[in-house]
Amino acid sequence: MAKRRLEGLRVLLTGASSGIGYCMTKQLLLGGAEVLATARRPDRLARLVQETLESPGKLTVIEGDLTSAAHRQRLAGWCREHWQALDVLVNNAGAGAIGPFEQANNDRLRRVMEIDFFAPAELTRLCIALLKQGNRPAILNIGSVLAHRAVPNKSEYCAAKFALRGWAESLRVELAPCGIEVLMVSPSTTRSEFFDSLVDSHPDAKSRSIGSMTPERVAQLAIRALVRSKREMILSLGGKALVSMGRWFPGITDRILAKAADASDKATKP
Ligand SMILES: NC(=O)c1ccc[n+]([C@@H]2O[C@H](COP(=O)([O-])OP(=O)(O)OC[C@H]3O[C@@H](n4cnc5c(N)ncnc54)[C@H](OP(=O)(O)O)[C@@H]3O)[C@@H](O)[C@H]2O)c1
């Protein structure tokens, strides 16, 4: 299949104020795309505008909370009014949570599901009619290695990312007859602000991982997946190893993960 061209591509991208989404927006604009970018922090969106003034692409930003139905309607409405279509929807915004499920307050599961699953699913529903009018349309979901293999103390996040992946797999087949591609890129630990904005988590909550990637690199690989229409991509070697191990040796993987969780628990206790 021919590569997708970034020049003139009309993209709606969520979570553009930091990390992977910030870098993806910059790289898409460098490639000549037109991007409607959204997130809650206006100062960060203003900085993004300032830093991309010289880019060949065109950037519009709309601030707002993606868990609000009215904000999602506003985004789709903007695309309808200005583009009458949409070529690519990037569902990137997300947040994590760390800590034992039993000790979490009642709200945590719902808040994580709202931003990591319901918001992208409902935004997508609003955008399908617009994507049907787009050029070689695609929905690119930013998943996680934890959408393929769950780990302890991140049960809410794993649940939300597994839900996103299952939903995307179903949608991929549903939307194939109208020519809309559904792609998923799954990063592992990325050095973004993700661990500074955990939902209802202990301030000392830590995430253990072998290695990490820069958000610039993750953005580059995600755009490559979009350009080449890769349906599913796990980005790191460590992530691929965890997923394969979990598939072929689930019991051993459980025991290793339990040991790692225990060690991390001891390390954070005085
Ligand atoms: N970092 C990792 O280790 C890692 C690993 C695997 C997958 N991922 C996934 O990668 C994606 C991007 O995360 P990141 O690493 O770039 O983290 P990040 O730097 O924290 O970025 C998250 C983005 O989502 C936005 N966001 C969060 N809640 C929102 C809400 N309620 N409404 C609107 N926007 C919201 C944030 O903007 P505002 O706060 O300004 O709203 C921010 O722009 C997420 O889906 C995450 O699950 C991350």
Ligand as a Chemical Component Dictionary entry (heavy atoms), coordinates in Angstrom:
data_LIG
# 
_chem_comp.id                   LIG 
_chem_comp.type                 NON-POLYMER 
_chem_comp.pdbx_formal_charge   0 
_chem_comp.three_letter_code    LIG 
# 
loop_
_chem_comp_atom.comp_id 
_chem_comp_atom.atom_id 
_chem_comp_atom.alt_atom_id 
_chem_comp_atom.type_symbol 
_chem_comp_atom.charge 
_chem_comp_atom.model_Cartn_x 
_chem_comp_atom.model_Cartn_y 
_chem_comp_atom.model_Cartn_z 
_chem_comp_atom.pdbx_ordinal 
LIG N1  N1  N 0  4.254  7.818  29.420 1  
LIG C1  C1  C 0  4.191  6.509  29.363 2  
LIG O1  O1  O 0  4.999  5.796  30.006 3  
LIG C2  C2  C 0  3.152  5.851  28.474 4  
LIG C3  C3  C 0  3.285  4.484  28.208 5  
LIG C4  C4  C 0  2.346  3.851  27.400 6  
LIG C5  C5  C 0  1.288  4.582  26.883 7  
LIG N2  N2  N 1  1.168  5.902  27.145 8  
LIG C6  C6  C 0  0.014  6.622  26.594 9  
LIG O2  O2  O 0  0.448  7.704  25.793 10 
LIG C7  C7  C 0  -0.551 8.719  25.757 11 
LIG C8  C8  C 0  0.087  10.068 25.982 12 
LIG O3  O3  O 0  0.672  10.107 27.275 13 
LIG P1  P1  P 0  2.050  10.850 27.593 14 
LIG O4  O4  O 0  3.038  9.836  27.987 15 
LIG O5  O5  O -1 2.388  11.786 26.506 16 
LIG O6  O6  O 0  1.632  11.616 28.942 17 
LIG P2  P2  P 0  1.450  13.175 29.272 18 
LIG O7  O7  O 0  2.669  13.941 29.000 19 
LIG O8  O8  O 0  0.900  13.193 30.677 20 
LIG O9  O9  O 0  0.318  13.633 28.249 21 
LIG C9  C9  C 0  -1.035 13.329 28.435 22 
LIG C10 C10 C 0  -1.867 14.284 27.596 23 
LIG O10 O10 O 0  -3.264 13.971 27.787 24 
LIG C11 C11 C 0  -3.958 15.160 28.120 25 
LIG N3  N3  N 0  -5.101 14.883 29.000 26 
LIG C12 C12 C 0  -5.097 14.166 30.151 27 
LIG N4  N4  N 0  -6.328 14.185 30.697 28 
LIG C13 C13 C 0  -7.110 14.942 29.876 29 
LIG C14 C14 C 0  -8.462 15.341 29.905 30 
LIG N5  N5  N 0  -9.301 14.986 30.898 31 
LIG N6  N6  N 0  -8.944 16.122 28.892 32 
LIG C15 C15 C 0  -8.115 16.505 27.887 33 
LIG N7  N7  N 0  -6.814 16.143 27.796 34 
LIG C16 C16 C 0  -6.325 15.376 28.786 35 
LIG C17 C17 C 0  -2.920 16.039 28.844 36 
LIG O11 O11 O 0  -3.252 17.406 28.705 37 
LIG P3  P3  P 0  -3.849 18.363 29.853 38 
LIG O12 O12 O 0  -3.340 17.887 31.166 39 
LIG O13 O13 O 0  -3.344 19.715 29.463 40 
LIG O14 O14 O 0  -5.326 18.229 29.682 41 
LIG C18 C18 C 0  -1.678 15.731 28.018 42 
LIG O15 O15 O 0  -1.634 16.558 26.880 43 
LIG C19 C19 C 0  -1.594 8.317  26.805 44 
LIG O16 O16 O 0  -2.709 7.738  26.180 45 
LIG C20 C20 C 0  -0.865 7.277  27.641 46 
LIG O17 O17 O 0  -1.763 6.363  28.236 47 
LIG C21 C21 C 0  2.084  6.560  27.933 48 
# 
loop_
_chem_comp_bond.comp_id 
_chem_comp_bond.atom_id_1 
_chem_comp_bond.atom_id_2 
_chem_comp_bond.value_order 
_chem_comp_bond.pdbx_ordinal 
LIG N1  C1  SING 1  
LIG C1  O1  DOUB 2  
LIG C1  C2  SING 3  
LIG C2  C3  SING 4  
LIG C2  C21 DOUB 5  
LIG C3  C4  DOUB 6  
LIG C4  C5  SING 7  
LIG C5  N2  DOUB 8  
LIG N2  C6  SING 9  
LIG N2  C21 SING 10 
LIG C6  O2  SING 11 
LIG C6  C20 SING 12 
LIG O2  C7  SING 13 
LIG C7  C8  SING 14 
LIG C7  C19 SING 15 
LIG C8  O3  SING 16 
LIG O3  P1  SING 17 
LIG P1  O4  DOUB 18 
LIG P1  O5  SING 19 
LIG P1  O6  SING 20 
LIG O6  P2  SING 21 
LIG P2  O7  DOUB 22 
LIG P2  O8  SING 23 
LIG P2  O9  SING 24 
LIG O9  C9  SING 25 
LIG C9  C10 SING 26 
LIG C10 O10 SING 27 
LIG C10 C18 SING 28 
LIG O10 C11 SING 29 
LIG C11 N3  SING 30 
LIG C11 C17 SING 31 
LIG N3  C12 SING 32 
LIG N3  C16 SING 33 
LIG C12 N4  DOUB 34 
LIG N4  C13 SING 35 
LIG C13 C14 SING 36 
LIG C13 C16 DOUB 37 
LIG C14 N5  SING 38 
LIG C14 N6  DOUB 39 
LIG N6  C15 SING 40 
LIG C15 N7  DOUB 41 
LIG N7  C16 SING 42 
LIG C17 O11 SING 43 
LIG C17 C18 SING 44 
LIG O11 P3  SING 45 
LIG P3  O12 DOUB 46 
LIG P3  O13 SING 47 
LIG P3  O14 SING 48 
LIG C18 O15 SING 49 
LIG C19 O16 SING 50 
LIG C19 C20 SING 51 
LIG C20 O17 SING 52 
# 
